[in-house]
C-alpha cells in the first residue's frame, strides 16, 4: 500500500512533503521549548522578574490561597488608569489595622469561575473597586469578570460584599458597571454589608473614597467582630533591601529586564513597545497662545496592528526638574540601587514597581510625583514633620471630617498640589525616600485617539495632543505626558502600546458617516478619512462623509487645514462645516452648525448614516446629543419619547458611537 502511494508521487511532491514534515517537527520542538520555565521569558506581571506581583492563572487558585493562608477578604478591581487598583491596595493595607490580610486580585489574571467556590471560605468578604469606562463599559481587565457574574451561573450564598464604584458624572452612564455589579452580587445570593460608594472623578474622587472608606471600615469590623490593632497603623508594607554590586537594574522597563533591548510581542500595558518618534510637528500657527503637536510613532517590525479609531497609550516620564527638586529637598543619593520587598511573604504583590532599580529611575518612570497628593500619603508623611504646626496641618488634610475635607478640596484638589508642592510648603517634612516611593501611586500611561489609518501606513501611528500648561498662583502646572512629548525629537524613543476601541467605520464603505470632532477630537476622523480615501482610490463606492469641526480661530488653531482641503478636493470629504468660537462676536460651536444643516443631517440619518462624536464629554457631547434629538423631533416629526428611543436605538446598533473625555 505504502509503495503504491510513493510511486504516485513525483520528485517535487516529495520535496514539498519533506519541507512540510520538517516544518511540523520544528513547530512542535519550539512549542515544547517555549513551555519550559525560563527566567528570560516574557512575564505578564507588572513588576519584577522574580516572584510575580499578581496571581496568575498558572498559579494556584486564589480560593486555595485564601484557604491555605487563612484569608477571608478578597478584593478585586476593575481599573483602566490604575486608580481602582491603587484604592484596592489601600483598602488591603487598612485591613491590616484589624490584623487581617486580604487577597487582592486583578480579574484578568484569574479564572473567574473560581468565584463559585468563594462560599467555601468561612465568613468570606468580597470587595469590588470597579471603574466604569467609556459609555458604560467595564474596564479592559474586568470584561470577563462582568460577563461571568452577569451570566448568573455563580452561587455566592453566604458571601458578604461591598462595592466602591469609580465613574464620572459628565458621562451618561455614571458608575454603570459599579451599580450593575452591586445589584448582581445580591442576585447571586451574596449579602450587602455596606452601601455602594459612588466615586465621581468629575468632582472629587479622593474625597468620595475617603468618606466611604472611613464609614466602611468600622462597619466591617462590627460585622465580623474584628478588633483594632493600633500597632499596625505604623507598619510599612515594604522594606528596603540592598542590591549587590553589578546586579542588573530596571531602567524604565515594566515587564522584564532588558525588555526594550529585546522586545517580544504581544505588546500591552504590561509590556509596552519602545517606538521611535518619526515626526513631532507643531499644528497651531504662530498666532496661537497654545501648542498642539502632531506626533508619529514608528512601530516598524513590531507586529503591532491597529485600526482607525483605536487608542495609542504612551508611557511618559516625570519632569527631571521636579525629580531633582525632590532629590534636593530629601537629600538622598539618586543613583543608589535598591529593591522594595513586601513584608508579607505570602503577598502576591512582591514589589510596588519593577525592582531592583535606582531612586532616580523610580522617581522618573514608576511613581506619579505630579498628581494631587492622596489623603493617606499626607497622613503617612505627617509623622516626619519636625514642625508641630506642619504636622497638624497635614493631619487635618487627611481627616475625613467637614473641616478636613474642605481644606483638602481647597489646598490639594483645586490648587492641584503635588507631592513636590506639599514638601516645598511643609519644609520640615522629610520622609525617607524609600517610604515615599512606597506611598506614591504608579505613573500611568496616557491614552490618545489614533489620528491615522494603517491602510495608508501600517508601520506609523499618529496622534495629536494639545500641550497642557497653565499657572495657579506662582506655580506652573504642566501636563505630565504632553510636557514629555514636547521633549521627544524625531529619532528619540518612547514606550507605547495600542488599545483596541469599539469605534469603527461601517463595514460597507458606501454608508454615509457624520463626524463631529472639535479640536483634537478630529483625531480619529483623520484616520476615517484616510481609510475612505484608500477605498475610493481602489475603485470602491464610498459614501458621503460629513465633518463638523470646531476650533477657536481659523488663523490660530485650525489643525490639518490643508489636509481637509485636499480631502474635499478628492471628493472624499463631501461636507465640511467649521465652527469658530472666537473668530466673531458671537461664539459658534459644532452643535450650532449641526442645527443649521438639520435637514441634510436628518435625511442622512434617516437613510442609515452612522454618527461619530469625539472630544469633550462635559459640554460638547451633551449639547450635540441634545441637538440631534431636537432634529429627530422637529425635522423627523418624532415625539420627545420617540426621539429619545430613536437615539437609544442608534447607540444600541452602533450607529451612534462616542469617544469622549472630561
C-alpha positions as CSV (number, residue, x, y, z in Angstrom):
1,X,0.0,0.0,0.0
2,X,2.8,2.4,1.0
3,X,4.7,1.5,-2.2
4,X,1.7,2.4,-4.3
5,X,1.4,5.9,-2.6
6,X,5.1,6.6,-3.0
7,X,5.1,5.6,-6.7
8,X,2.3,8.1,-7.4
9,X,4.4,11.0,-6.2
10,X,6.9,12.8,-8.4
11,X,10.1,14.5,-7.1
12,X,8.5,17.9,-6.5
13,X,5.8,16.2,-4.4
14,X,8.4,14.5,-2.2
15,X,10.3,17.8,-1.7
16,X,7.1,19.6,-0.6
17,X,6.1,16.8,1.8
18,X,9.6,16.7,3.2
19,X,9.5,20.5,3.8
20,X,6.1,20.2,5.5
21,X,7.3,17.4,7.7
22,X,10.4,19.4,8.7
23,X,8.3,22.5,9.5
24,X,6.0,20.4,11.7
25,X,8.9,19.0,13.6
26,X,10.4,22.4,14.2
27,X,6.9,23.8,15.3
28,X,6.4,21.1,17.9
29,X,10.0,21.3,19.2
30,X,9.7,25.1,19.6
31,X,6.3,24.8,21.3
32,X,7.8,22.3,23.7
33,X,10.8,24.6,24.5
34,X,8.5,27.6,25.0
35,X,6.5,25.7,27.5
36,X,9.6,25.1,29.7
37,X,10.2,27.6,32.6
38,X,12.7,30.3,31.8
39,X,13.6,33.4,33.7
40,X,14.1,35.2,30.5
41,X,10.7,34.6,29.0
42,X,8.2,37.4,29.0
43,X,6.1,37.5,32.2
44,X,2.7,39.2,32.2
45,X,3.3,40.7,35.6
46,X,3.9,44.4,36.1
47,X,6.9,44.4,38.4
48,X,9.9,42.2,38.9
49,X,11.4,39.2,37.2
50,X,11.4,37.4,40.5
51,X,8.1,36.4,42.2
52,X,5.0,37.6,40.4
53,X,3.2,40.6,41.6
54,X,-0.3,39.3,40.8
55,X,-2.0,36.0,41.0
56,X,-1.7,34.4,37.5
57,X,-3.8,31.6,36.0
58,X,-0.8,29.3,36.1
59,X,-0.5,29.7,39.9
60,X,-2.8,28.1,42.5
61,X,-6.4,29.3,42.6
62,X,-7.0,32.4,44.7
63,X,-9.5,30.3,46.7
64,X,-6.8,27.8,47.6
65,X,-4.6,30.7,48.6
66,X,-7.3,32.1,50.9
67,X,-7.7,28.7,52.5
68,X,-4.1,27.9,52.9
69,X,-3.2,31.4,54.3
70,X,-6.4,31.8,56.3
71,X,-7.5,34.9,54.5
72,X,-11.2,35.8,54.4
73,X,-11.2,39.0,52.4
74,X,-11.0,39.1,48.6
75,X,-10.5,42.5,46.9
76,X,-11.0,42.6,43.1
77,X,-10.5,45.7,41.0
78,X,-11.6,46.9,37.5
79,X,-9.1,49.6,36.6
80,X,-8.3,51.4,33.4
81,X,-5.9,54.0,34.6
82,X,-4.7,52.4,37.8
83,X,-6.9,54.3,40.3
84,X,-9.1,51.4,41.3
85,X,-6.1,49.2,41.6
86,X,-4.4,51.8,43.9
87,X,-7.6,52.1,46.1
88,X,-7.8,48.3,46.4
89,X,-4.2,48.3,47.7
90,X,-5.1,51.0,50.2
91,X,-8.1,49.0,51.5
92,X,-6.0,45.9,51.9
93,X,-3.5,48.0,53.9
94,X,-6.3,49.4,56.0
95,X,-7.4,45.9,56.9
96,X,-4.1,45.2,58.5
97,X,-5.2,47.6,61.2
98,X,-7.5,44.8,62.2
99,X,-4.8,42.1,61.8
100,X,-6.5,40.9,58.5
101,X,-4.7,40.1,55.3
102,X,-6.6,40.5,52.1
103,X,-6.0,38.8,48.8
104,X,-6.0,41.5,46.1
105,X,-6.5,40.2,42.5
106,X,-6.7,41.5,39.0
107,X,-9.7,39.7,37.4
108,X,-7.8,39.4,34.2
109,X,-5.2,37.2,35.9
110,X,-7.6,34.6,37.5
111,X,-10.2,32.1,36.5
112,X,-13.4,33.9,37.3
113,X,-15.3,30.6,37.6
114,X,-13.4,30.1,40.8
115,X,-15.6,32.7,42.4
116,X,-18.3,30.0,42.6
117,X,-16.1,28.5,45.4
118,X,-15.9,31.6,47.4
119,X,-18.6,30.4,49.8
120,X,-16.1,27.7,50.8
121,X,-14.2,30.4,52.7
122,X,-15.6,30.9,56.2
123,X,-17.0,34.4,56.7
124,X,-15.9,35.4,53.2
125,X,-15.9,39.1,52.3
126,X,-15.8,40.3,48.7
127,X,-14.9,43.9,48.0
128,X,-15.1,45.3,44.4
129,X,-13.3,48.5,43.5
130,X,-14.6,48.8,39.9
131,X,-14.5,51.6,37.4
132,X,-16.8,52.4,34.5
133,X,-15.0,53.1,31.3
134,X,-16.3,55.0,28.2
135,X,-20.0,54.8,27.6
136,X,-21.0,52.5,30.5
137,X,-18.5,49.7,29.7
138,X,-16.3,47.6,32.0
139,X,-12.6,48.3,32.1
140,X,-10.4,46.1,29.9
141,X,-9.3,43.9,32.8
142,X,-12.8,43.4,34.1
143,X,-14.7,42.4,31.0
144,X,-14.5,38.7,31.7
145,X,-15.5,39.2,35.3
146,X,-18.5,41.3,34.5
147,X,-19.6,38.9,31.8
148,X,-19.2,35.9,34.1
149,X,-21.2,37.5,37.0
150,X,-23.9,38.8,34.7
151,X,-24.4,35.2,33.3
152,X,-25.9,34.3,36.6
153,X,-24.1,30.9,37.0
154,X,-22.3,31.8,40.2
155,X,-23.7,31.0,43.6
156,X,-22.4,33.4,46.3
157,X,-24.7,32.3,49.1
158,X,-23.0,33.0,52.5
159,X,-20.6,35.6,51.0
160,X,-20.8,39.2,52.2
161,X,-19.8,42.0,49.9
162,X,-19.3,45.8,49.3
163,X,-18.7,47.8,46.1
164,X,-17.0,51.1,45.5
165,X,-17.6,52.4,42.0
166,X,-15.4,54.8,40.1
167,X,-17.1,57.0,37.5
168,X,-17.6,60.4,36.1
169,X,-20.9,62.3,36.1
170,X,-20.2,64.0,32.9
171,X,-20.9,60.7,31.2
172,X,-24.4,59.5,30.7
173,X,-23.8,56.1,32.2
174,X,-22.4,57.3,35.5
175,X,-20.9,54.4,37.5
176,X,-22.9,51.9,35.4
177,X,-20.7,48.9,36.0
178,X,-20.4,49.5,39.7
179,X,-24.2,49.8,40.1
180,X,-24.7,46.7,37.9
181,X,-22.3,44.6,40.0
182,X,-23.7,45.8,43.3
183,X,-27.2,44.6,42.2
184,X,-25.9,41.4,40.5
185,X,-23.9,40.2,43.6
186,X,-27.1,40.4,45.6
187,X,-29.0,38.5,43.0
188,X,-26.3,35.8,43.2
189,X,-27.0,35.3,46.9
190,X,-24.3,37.5,48.5
191,X,-25.2,39.8,51.4
192,X,-24.5,43.5,51.0
193,X,-22.9,44.7,54.3
194,X,-22.4,48.3,53.3
195,X,-23.9,50.7,50.8
196,X,-22.2,51.2,47.4
197,X,-19.7,54.0,47.2
198,X,-20.2,56.3,44.1
199,X,-16.8,57.9,43.3
200,X,-17.1,60.9,40.9
201,X,-13.9,61.8,39.1
202,X,-15.5,65.0,37.7
203,X,-15.8,66.4,41.3
204,X,-13.5,64.9,43.9
205,X,-13.0,61.2,43.7
206,X,-10.5,61.1,46.6
207,X,-13.0,62.8,48.9
208,X,-15.7,60.3,47.8
209,X,-13.4,57.4,48.6
210,X,-12.3,58.9,51.9
211,X,-15.8,59.4,53.2
212,X,-16.9,55.9,52.0
213,X,-13.8,54.2,53.4
214,X,-14.0,55.9,56.8
215,X,-17.6,54.6,57.3
216,X,-16.9,51.2,55.7
217,X,-14.1,50.0,57.8
218,X,-15.8,50.3,61.2
219,X,-18.9,48.7,59.8
220,X,-17.0,45.7,58.5
221,X,-15.2,45.4,61.9
222,X,-18.5,45.4,63.6
223,X,-20.0,42.9,61.2
224,X,-17.2,40.4,61.8
225,X,-16.2,41.3,65.4
226,X,-12.7,42.4,64.4
227,X,-10.6,44.4,66.9
228,X,-8.4,47.3,66.1
229,X,-4.7,46.7,66.3
230,X,-3.2,50.1,67.0
231,X,0.4,48.9,66.4
232,X,-0.5,48.0,62.8
233,X,-1.2,51.7,62.0
234,X,2.5,52.5,61.6
235,X,3.6,49.2,59.9
236,X,5.1,49.6,56.5
237,X,4.0,47.4,53.6
238,X,7.5,47.2,52.0
239,X,11.0,47.1,53.4
240,X,14.1,48.3,51.5
241,X,16.8,45.7,50.8
242,X,20.3,46.4,49.4
243,X,21.3,45.3,45.9
244,X,24.6,43.6,45.3
245,X,27.1,45.4,43.1
246,X,26.9,44.6,39.4
247,X,23.2,43.4,39.7
248,X,21.2,44.2,36.6
249,X,18.7,47.1,37.3
250,X,15.4,48.1,35.8
251,X,15.9,51.3,33.8
252,X,12.3,52.1,33.0
253,X,11.1,48.8,31.6
254,X,7.9,47.3,33.0
255,X,7.6,43.5,32.4
256,X,11.1,42.3,32.4
257,X,14.7,43.4,32.5
258,X,16.0,44.4,29.0
259,X,12.5,44.4,27.6
260,X,13.4,47.4,25.4
261,X,16.6,46.0,24.1
262,X,15.0,42.6,23.3
263,X,11.3,43.3,22.6
264,X,8.9,40.4,22.5
265,X,5.3,40.7,21.4
266,X,2.4,40.9,22.3
267,X,2.8,44.5,23.5
268,X,0.4,45.8,26.0
269,X,0.1,47.7,29.3
270,X,2.5,45.2,31.0
271,X,4.9,45.0,28.1
272,X,5.0,48.3,26.0
273,X,7.0,48.6,22.8
274,X,9.8,51.2,22.6
275,X,8.7,53.0,19.5
276,X,10.8,55.6,17.6
277,X,9.4,59.1,17.2
278,X,9.3,59.7,13.4
279,X,7.6,63.1,13.3
280,X,6.9,65.7,16.0
281,X,5.5,68.9,14.5
282,X,3.5,71.9,15.7
283,X,0.0,72.2,14.4
284,X,-1.0,75.6,15.7
285,X,0.2,78.8,14.0
286,X,2.4,81.5,15.5
287,X,-0.8,83.4,16.4
288,X,-1.9,80.8,18.9
289,X,-1.1,81.1,22.6
290,X,-1.3,77.3,22.9
291,X,0.6,74.4,21.4
292,X,-0.7,71.3,19.7
293,X,1.6,68.5,18.5
294,X,1.3,66.1,15.6
295,X,3.4,63.1,16.6
296,X,4.1,59.9,14.5
297,X,5.4,56.8,16.2
298,X,7.3,54.2,14.1
299,X,6.4,50.6,15.0
300,X,8.2,49.1,12.1
301,X,9.0,45.4,12.7
302,X,7.0,45.2,16.0
303,X,4.0,43.4,14.5
304,X,1.7,45.9,16.3
305,X,-1.6,46.1,14.5
306,X,-4.2,48.9,14.8
307,X,-7.3,50.2,13.1
308,X,-8.6,53.8,12.6
309,X,-10.5,54.6,15.8
310,X,-8.1,52.8,18.2
311,X,-6.1,54.4,21.0
312,X,-2.4,54.7,21.5
313,X,-1.1,54.5,25.1
314,X,2.1,56.5,25.8
315,X,4.1,55.9,28.9
316,X,5.7,59.3,30.0
317,X,8.5,60.0,32.4
318,X,8.3,62.7,35.0
319,X,9.9,66.2,34.6
320,X,13.6,65.8,35.5
321,X,13.4,69.3,37.1
322,X,10.8,68.0,39.6
323,X,12.8,64.9,40.2
324,X,15.8,67.0,41.0
325,X,13.8,69.1,43.4
326,X,12.7,66.0,45.4
327,X,16.3,64.9,45.5
328,X,17.4,68.3,46.8
329,X,14.7,68.5,49.4
330,X,15.0,65.0,50.8
331,X,18.8,64.8,50.4
332,X,19.5,61.2,49.2
333,X,21.8,59.6,46.7
334,X,19.7,59.4,43.5
335,X,21.9,56.6,42.0
336,X,21.6,54.3,45.0
337,X,20.4,50.8,43.9
338,X,17.7,49.2,46.0
339,X,14.6,47.0,46.0
340,X,11.4,47.2,48.0
341,X,10.1,43.9,49.1
342,X,6.7,43.2,50.6
343,X,6.9,42.4,54.4
344,X,4.1,39.9,53.9
345,X,5.9,36.9,52.5
346,X,2.6,35.4,51.3
347,X,1.5,38.5,49.4
348,X,1.1,38.2,45.7
349,X,2.5,41.7,45.0
350,X,6.1,41.4,45.9
351,X,7.2,44.9,44.8
352,X,5.4,48.2,44.3
353,X,7.1,48.7,41.0
354,X,9.9,47.0,39.0
355,X,12.8,46.2,41.2
356,X,15.8,46.4,41.6
357,X,16.3,49.9,40.4
358,X,17.7,53.3,41.5
359,X,15.9,56.1,43.3
360,X,16.2,58.4,40.3
361,X,14.7,55.8,37.9
362,X,11.8,55.1,40.3
363,X,11.0,58.8,40.6
364,X,11.3,59.3,36.8
365,X,9.5,56.2,35.5
366,X,7.5,54.4,38.1
367,X,5.7,56.7,40.5
368,X,3.5,59.8,39.9
369,X,5.0,62.9,41.5
370,X,2.7,65.3,39.7
371,X,-0.8,64.2,40.7
372,X,-2.7,65.8,43.6
373,X,-1.5,64.0,46.8
374,X,-3.8,61.4,48.2
375,X,-5.0,61.7,51.8
376,X,-3.3,58.6,53.0
377,X,0.0,59.9,51.8
378,X,-0.4,63.1,53.7
379,X,-1.3,61.2,56.8
380,X,1.8,58.9,56.5
381,X,4.3,61.7,55.8
382,X,3.0,63.9,58.6
383,X,4.9,61.7,61.0
384,X,8.1,63.0,59.5
385,X,7.4,66.7,60.2
386,X,9.7,68.3,62.8
387,X,7.4,71.3,63.0
388,X,4.2,70.6,65.0
389,X,2.2,73.2,63.0
390,X,3.0,71.5,59.7
391,X,2.3,68.1,61.2
392,X,-1.1,69.2,62.4
393,X,-1.9,70.8,59.0
394,X,-1.1,67.6,57.1
395,X,-3.1,65.5,59.6
396,X,-6.1,67.9,59.2
397,X,-5.9,67.4,55.4
398,X,-6.0,63.6,55.8
399,X,-9.1,63.6,58.1
400,X,-12.4,62.8,56.7
401,X,-14.4,65.3,58.7
402,X,-16.1,68.5,57.4
403,X,-13.1,70.8,58.1
404,X,-10.5,68.3,56.8
405,X,-12.4,67.6,53.6
406,X,-13.0,71.3,52.9
407,X,-9.3,72.1,53.4
408,X,-8.2,69.1,51.3
409,X,-10.5,70.2,48.5
410,X,-9.1,73.7,48.6
411,X,-5.4,73.1,49.2
412,X,-4.9,69.9,47.3
413,X,-7.6,69.4,44.7
414,X,-8.5,72.9,43.5
415,X,-4.9,74.1,43.7
416,X,-3.5,70.9,42.3
417,X,-0.7,70.4,44.8
418,X,1.6,67.5,44.1
419,X,4.0,65.8,46.5
420,X,6.7,68.2,45.3
421,X,4.4,71.2,46.2
422,X,3.5,69.8,49.6
423,X,7.1,69.1,50.6
424,X,8.1,72.6,49.3
425,X,5.4,74.2,51.5
426,X,6.0,72.0,54.5
427,X,9.7,72.4,54.8
428,X,10.2,70.4,57.9
429,X,8.6,67.3,56.4
430,X,11.4,64.8,55.5
431,X,10.0,61.4,54.8
432,X,12.6,58.6,53.9
433,X,12.7,58.3,50.1
434,X,12.0,54.6,50.2
435,X,8.8,55.2,52.2
436,X,7.7,57.9,49.9
437,X,8.2,55.6,46.9
438,X,6.0,53.0,48.6
439,X,3.2,55.5,49.2
440,X,3.0,57.3,45.8
441,X,0.7,55.9,43.1
442,X,2.2,54.3,40.0
443,X,2.8,56.6,37.0
444,X,0.2,55.6,34.4
445,X,0.1,55.5,30.6
446,X,-1.9,58.3,28.9
447,X,-4.3,57.4,26.0
448,X,-4.7,59.3,22.7
449,X,-7.1,58.7,19.9
450,X,-5.1,57.5,16.9
451,X,-5.1,60.1,14.1
452,X,-4.1,57.8,11.2
453,X,-5.1,54.7,9.2
454,X,-3.0,51.6,8.7
455,X,-4.2,51.5,5.1
456,X,-2.0,54.5,4.5
457,X,1.0,53.3,6.6
458,X,0.6,50.4,9.0
459,X,4.1,51.0,10.4
460,X,3.4,54.5,11.7
461,X,0.8,55.6,14.2
462,X,-0.1,59.3,14.5
463,X,-1.6,61.1,17.4
464,X,-2.3,64.8,18.1
465,X,-2.3,66.4,21.5
466,X,-2.8,69.9,22.9
467,X,0.0,70.6,25.4
468,X,-1.4,71.1,28.9
469,X,0.3,74.1,30.6
470,X,-1.2,76.7,33.0
471,X,-0.5,78.5,36.2
472,X,-2.1,78.5,39.6
473,X,-0.7,81.5,41.6
474,X,3.0,81.4,41.0
475,X,3.2,77.7,40.3
476,X,3.4,76.4,36.7
477,X,1.4,73.2,36.1
478,X,2.5,71.0,33.2
479,X,0.6,68.0,31.8
480,X,2.9,65.0,32.6
481,X,2.6,63.4,29.2
482,X,2.3,66.4,26.9
483,X,5.3,68.0,28.5
484,X,7.2,64.7,28.0
485,X,6.1,64.6,24.3
486,X,7.3,68.1,23.6
487,X,10.8,66.9,24.6
488,X,10.8,64.0,22.1
489,X,12.5,65.0,18.9
490,X,12.5,62.8,15.8
491,X,14.6,59.8,16.4
492,X,14.0,59.6,20.1
493,X,12.2,56.7,21.7
494,X,9.0,56.2,23.8
495,X,7.2,53.2,25.2
496,X,3.7,52.7,23.7
497,X,1.0,50.1,23.0
498,X,-2.3,50.0,21.1
499,X,-5.6,49.7,23.0
500,X,-8.4,48.5,20.8
501,X,-11.5,50.6,20.6
502,X,-15.1,49.8,19.6
503,X,-15.4,52.9,17.5
504,X,-15.3,51.6,13.9
505,X,-16.3,52.8,10.4
506,X,-19.3,50.8,9.0
507,X,-18.3,47.7,7.1
508,X,-20.0,49.0,4.0
509,X,-17.9,51.7,2.5
510,X,-21.0,53.2,0.8
511,X,-22.6,54.0,4.2
512,X,-22.7,57.7,5.0
513,X,-20.9,58.9,8.1
514,X,-21.3,62.0,10.2
515,X,-18.3,63.0,12.2
516,X,-18.4,65.6,15.0
517,X,-15.0,66.4,16.4
518,X,-13.8,69.9,17.5
519,X,-10.1,70.4,18.3
520,X,-8.1,67.3,18.8
521,X,-11.5,65.4,18.7
522,X,-10.8,65.4,15.0
523,X,-8.0,62.8,15.5
524,X,-9.9,59.6,14.8
525,X,-11.7,61.2,11.9
526,X,-8.4,61.9,10.2
527,X,-7.9,58.1,10.2
528,X,-11.5,57.6,9.0
529,X,-10.9,60.0,6.1
530,X,-7.6,58.2,5.2
531,X,-9.5,54.9,5.3
532,X,-12.2,56.0,2.9
533,X,-9.7,57.7,0.6
534,X,-7.8,54.3,0.3
535,X,-11.1,52.6,-0.6
536,X,-12.0,55.3,-3.1
537,X,-8.6,55.1,-4.8
538,X,-9.1,51.3,-5.0
539,X,-12.3,51.9,-7.0
540,X,-14.9,51.2,-4.3
541,X,-18.0,53.1,-3.9
542,X,-17.6,55.5,-0.9
543,X,-20.5,57.1,1.0
544,X,-20.8,60.8,1.8
545,X,-18.7,62.0,4.7
546,X,-19.9,64.9,6.8
547,X,-17.4,66.6,9.1
548,X,-18.3,69.1,11.8
549,X,-15.1,70.6,13.0
550,X,-14.6,73.3,15.6
551,X,-11.7,75.4,17.0
552,X,-11.2,78.9,18.4
553,X,-9.9,80.8,15.3
554,X,-9.2,79.8,11.7
555,X,-5.8,81.6,11.8
556,X,-4.7,80.2,15.2
557,X,-5.7,76.6,15.8
558,X,-7.3,75.2,12.7
559,X,-5.4,71.9,12.7
560,X,-4.9,69.8,9.5
561,X,-6.4,72.6,7.4
562,X,-4.5,71.8,4.2
563,X,-5.3,68.1,4.6
564,X,-9.0,68.8,4.9
565,X,-8.9,70.9,1.8
566,X,-7.3,68.0,-0.1
567,X,-9.9,65.5,1.2
568,X,-12.5,67.9,-0.2
569,X,-10.7,68.3,-3.5
570,X,-10.6,64.5,-3.8
571,X,-14.3,64.3,-3.0
572,X,-13.7,62.0,0.0
573,X,-14.9,64.7,2.4
574,X,-18.2,65.8,0.9
575,X,-19.4,68.2,3.5
576,X,-17.2,70.3,5.8
577,X,-18.9,72.6,8.4
578,X,-16.5,74.6,10.6
579,X,-17.4,76.3,13.9
580,X,-15.0,79.0,15.1
581,X,-15.8,80.0,18.7
582,X,-13.7,83.2,18.8
583,X,-13.5,84.4,15.2
584,X,-16.5,86.6,15.6
585,X,-18.5,88.4,18.3
586,X,-21.0,85.5,18.8
587,X,-19.4,82.2,19.7
588,X,-20.3,79.4,17.3
589,X,-20.0,75.7,18.2
590,X,-20.3,72.4,16.3
591,X,-23.9,71.9,17.6
592,X,-24.8,75.2,16.1
593,X,-23.6,74.1,12.6
594,X,-25.4,70.8,13.2
595,X,-28.7,72.6,13.7
596,X,-28.1,74.9,10.7
597,X,-27.8,71.8,8.4
598,X,-30.6,69.9,10.2
599,X,-32.5,68.9,7.0
600,X,-29.4,67.3,5.4
601,X,-28.4,65.6,8.7
602,X,-31.9,64.1,9.2
603,X,-32.0,62.9,5.6
604,X,-28.6,61.2,6.1
605,X,-29.5,59.6,9.4
606,X,-32.9,58.5,8.2
607,X,-31.1,56.8,5.3
608,X,-28.8,54.8,7.6
609,X,-25.9,57.2,8.2
610,X,-23.6,56.4,11.2
611,X,-22.8,59.3,13.7
612,X,-19.5,59.6,15.5
613,X,-18.5,62.1,18.1
614,X,-15.1,62.7,19.7
615,X,-14.0,65.3,22.2
616,X,-15.2,66.9,25.4
617,X,-17.8,64.9,27.4
618,X,-18.8,67.7,29.8
619,X,-20.4,70.2,27.4
620,X,-19.9,69.4,23.8
621,X,-21.1,65.8,23.8
622,X,-24.2,66.6,25.7
623,X,-25.0,69.6,23.6
624,X,-24.6,67.5,20.4
625,X,-26.8,64.8,21.7
626,X,-29.5,67.3,22.6
627,X,-29.2,68.9,19.1
628,X,-29.6,65.5,17.4
629,X,-32.7,64.7,19.4
630,X,-34.1,68.1,18.6
631,X,-33.5,67.3,14.9
632,X,-35.3,64.0,15.4
633,X,-38.3,65.8,16.8
634,X,-38.6,68.9,14.7
635,X,-37.4,67.6,11.3
636,X,-38.1,63.8,11.8
637,X,-41.5,64.5,13.3
638,X,-41.0,62.4,16.4
639,X,-42.3,63.0,19.8
640,X,-39.9,63.6,22.7
641,X,-40.3,60.0,23.8
642,X,-39.8,58.7,20.3
643,X,-36.7,60.9,19.8
644,X,-35.1,59.5,22.9
645,X,-35.9,56.0,21.9
646,X,-34.6,56.6,18.4
647,X,-31.3,57.9,19.8
648,X,-31.0,54.9,22.2
649,X,-31.6,52.5,19.3
650,X,-28.8,54.2,17.3
651,X,-26.5,53.7,20.4
652,X,-27.5,50.1,20.7
653,X,-27.0,49.3,17.0
654,X,-23.6,51.2,17.0
655,X,-25.0,53.8,14.6
656,X,-24.0,56.4,17.2
657,X,-20.6,56.0,18.7
658,X,-18.7,58.3,21.0
659,X,-15.1,58.6,22.1
660,X,-15.2,61.4,24.7
661,X,-13.3,62.5,27.8
662,X,-13.8,65.0,30.6
